Amino acid sequence: MPRFKTPFSGYSVRFSPFHEGRLLVATSQNFGILGNGRLHVLDLLPSAPAPGAPSIAELAAFDTADGVYDCCWSESHDSLAVAAVADGSLKLWDVSLPPSANPVRSFREHSREAHAVDWNPVRRDSFLSASWDDSLKLWTLDRPASLRTFREHSYCVYAVSWSPRHGDVFASASGDRTARVWDVRDPTSTLVLPAHEHEILSCDWNKYNECCLATASVDKFIRVWDIRAPAKPLANLAGHGYAVRRVRFSPHRESILLSCSYDMTVCMWDYRVEDALIARYDHHTEFAVGVDMSVLVEGLVASTGWDELVYVWQHGTDPRAMP
């Protein structure tokens, strides 16, 4: 299966919503502790030009003076992407322009590391950032300053996720052990969910059920919630051996989730069945910290980790198999 070696540790991978074979990969030097960063734009090749030849081509690479912790594509322009950087900035890149013309914009308000970004898939005109300064911020491309800042979390905010159905609703996950649901029109959160007993590192909305939210934690569990009845989770998914770094709902199947962990594995789950763990992939040799599923090609999965590798494969196949 396609594989790409990055010079730095992988932190995040995202499929393009416009191009079937295009990915965005955020990386950081020295495991993100200290050093530079690089944002890669990769294209899957339809077929390797010769046996043993690379099956992924690098379309572009953009360097930063600090590590890149997260990234996402614009939902309105196929060449635009935003990155969350360790210096607290959000940088906007245009893939159609050379590195010398990038970044096309830099947003600086967070006082600590910017750790997550997510583009609004409904309105398509704005994005959110989450930071270790305990805050979240709402941005649009036509303004140099944020539109709004959301401050309720009492510790680092590690993840943010827009609702795929409501253009004003989003969720956040924090080291304060809560996930929160927000409406950008309100100054305070609409739901505080004490979802885990340890730090919550990730959250994601179900693409087919507007009230269904998944959370992932240092406690090794993934929990699925109905936010209308938050007293107890719909499902408690156990199977990872260490902290669960990221969770994603499938864009194609309502009950399917993908996760990655510090146990170096990527897991696929069906939260509606008793034996929820469908598949476990152990192709990474360091922390697996980034996963995504393609919205354009059903079953196409990507992951990245601290082993400086990006894998792309079809669910059910071996990520390490050579094309």
N, C-alpha and C positions, 0 to 999 in steps of 0.2 A: 504494500500500500504506500501511497505518497508520504514522504518524510522530508523534513527540512531542518538543517542544523543552523541554529542561531549563535551569534558570538556571546550572548548574555543569557541569563536565566529567563525562561518564559514566565509571564505573569497572567496574560489574558489572550484569548483568541476569539474572534468574531467573524462569522460568515457575512458576506455582503448580502443585503436584501435586493440587490439589483443584478448582480453577476453570479451565475451558478458556481463558478470555480474560484471565486476571489475571497481571500481572507485577510484579516487585519490581526497582527500579533504584537502585543506589548511585551517588551523585555527590559531587564534591569541588570546592570553589572554587579558582581559580588553578592548575588542573591538578594539584591535590592537594599542592602544595608548601607552601602556607600559606593558612589561612582556614577557612571553615565547610564544613559538609556537609549533604546532604539525602537522605533516603530517600523515594522515590516509590512509591506503589502505584497502578498503572494498570490500567484495564479496557478491553479492546477492545469497541467498539460493534458490534452485529450488522450495522448498516448506518448510513451517515452520514445524519443527519436531513434534510440538504439538500445540494445540490451544493456542494462546497468546504468543507463543515462538518467539524470534527475527527472522526476515526474512532477516537481514543483519548481516554478521559476519565480525569482524575485523581481517584481515589477518596480518597486521603489523601496527605499529605506531612508528614514528621517532620524537624525541624531539629536539627542537632548543632553544637557549638562548634568541632569539628574535622572534617576530611574523612572521608567514608565510603569505604573501599576495597573492601569486599566485602559480600555479603549472601546469605542463604538463607532459605527457608521452613521452618517446622516440618513434620515428617512426621506429626505426630499431632494438631495443631490448625490448622484452616484459616485462622485469623486471626492466628497468631503468626509472627514473623520475627525473625531475629537479624542484627545488622550488626557488621562489624569496623571500628573507628574509629581514626583517626590518633593519638589520645591513649593508645592501648593498651587501651582498654576494649572489651568486647563488650556491645552494648545490645540488650535484648529489647523488641520492640514488639508491641502488640495493635491490629490494624487496626480492630477493632470498637469501640475506645475513641477519644475525641477526642484531638488532640495534647496538650492540657493534662494528660491522664492518662497520657501516655507520656514516656519509656520506662517500662515496668512493672518493669524490673530493669536494673541495670548491673553487670557483672562486671569487676573491676579487679585484675589480677595481672601482666599483661605490663608490662615496663619500657620497651618501645619500641612502635612502631606495630603494631597488629593488622592483618594484611594479608589474611587469608583465613579463612573459616568454612565448615563443611559439617555438615549434619545427618545423623545416622545413619538410613539408609533401611530398615534391617532391624529393629533394636530400637526405633527411633523415639523413644527417651527421652533422647537425649544428642546433643551436638554437639562438634566439635573446632574449635580456633582455631590459627592459625599466625601467627608474629610476627617482626618484625625483631630481636627479642632472641634469635634463634636457637632458640627453643623452640616446642613445641606443647603445648596443654593440652586435657584432656577435661573437659567440663562436663555437669551435669544441672540441670534447672530447680528441683529441690527442695533444692539446696544452694547457699549463697552462695559457697563456695570450690570451686576445681577439684578433681576427683577424682584427677588424676594429671598430672604434667608430664613431657614427653619431651624430653631434652636429649642430642643427639648431633651435630646439625648444627653446623658451625663458622662459618656465616654466616647471613644472613637466610633465614627460611623463607617462601617466597612462596606456596605452595599446599598444600592438604591435601584428600584425597579418600577417603571411606569406600568400602570394597568393597560393591557392590550385592548380594553373595551371603552374606557372612560378617559378622555383627554386631560382631566383635571386631577386624577387620582393616582397616587403612587405609594410605594411601601419602602421602608428603610430597615436595615439590620445593624445592630450596634454591639459593641463590647459591654454595654450596660445590661446585657442579657434580655433586652426587649427588641421586638419588631414593632414598628408603628405604621399605621395607615394614615395617609394625609390627603387632604384636598387643597390644591394650591389657592383656592379662594378663601380658605380659613387660616387664621394665624396659628392655630394649635392643631395637633393631631386629632383624628376622629376615633382612633382605636389604639390603645396601648396593649400589646400582647406579650406577657411574660413567658416567652415561648420555650426557653431553655434555662438550665441552671448554670450554664457557662456562656462565654462570649458567643454571639451569633455572627457568623462570617458572611452569610449569603442569604438572599431571598429571591423568589421569583413567582410571578403570577401564572396561574393556569390560563392557557390561551383560549379555552372553550368554556370556562366557568368563571365568571367575573368575581365570584366571592371566594375563590379557592387560592390560597397562598401557601408556598412551601418555604421553610426555613432550614438552615443547616448550621451546625454549631461545633465548637471545640469539644462538646460532649460526645462526639462521634455519631450523633443521630441526625436524621432528616425528619422533619415533621411537616405534615400537610394539614392545613387548617381551613375551616369554613369560618370566615370572619363574621358571619351572622350569629354563630354559636361558638365563641372562642374559649369556652370553659375547658374543653379538652380536644386534642387533635383528632382529625379523621383517620390519620395513620401515623405510626411511629416506625420509621424505617431504620433498622439496625443491621450492620454488616461491615461498615468501615472500622479499621483498627485504630485510627487516629482522627484528629480534627477533620471535619468535612469543609473543604475550602470554598466550593462553589456548587450550586445546584441550578439546573435549568429544566423547565417544562418543555416537552416536545411541542413543536409547532404543528404537528400532524395528528397526534393521538392524545386524547384528553387525559388519560391516566398514566402516561409514561413520563418519567423524569430521568435526567442524567446528572451524575455527581462526580466530583473528583476530590481526592483527599491527600493528606500528608502521609497516608499509608502507601502512597505511590500508585494507587489504582484508580481506574475510572469505572463506575458502576452504572448500570441501567436498571430501572425499577418500574414496576406496575403497582401503584399504591393501592389499587382496588382489590388485589388478590392476596391470599394468605401468605404464600411464598413470593414475596414482592420482588426479590432480587432476580432479575432476568439474566443478566450477564455481568461478568467481572473481567476487566482488561488490565493486565499487569505489565504493560509494555514500557512504562517509565521506570527509571532507575533512581530518581530523586522525587521530591514532593511534586505531585500533580496538582497544579493550581488554576488551570484554565480549561474550560470545556465549552463547546457550543454544538448546536444541531442546526443544519441548514434548513431555512424556510423554503428554499426552492427545490431541493432534492431530498425526498423523504429517505430517512435512514442514514444520511451522510453525517458523520460525526468528526469533530476535530478536538484535539487536546494539546496542551503544552505544559511544560514543567521546568523545574530547576535543573534538569539534565540537559537543558539548552536544545531541546528537540520539539518539533511540531509534527504531530501525526494527523493524517486525514484518512478515514476508512469508512466503509459501509458496515453498519451494524450487522453482527453475525460473522464477520470475517476477522482475520488476525491482523491487527494494526502493523505488525512487524513483517508481514509477508511482503516480499519484493514484487513490484508490478511486473 
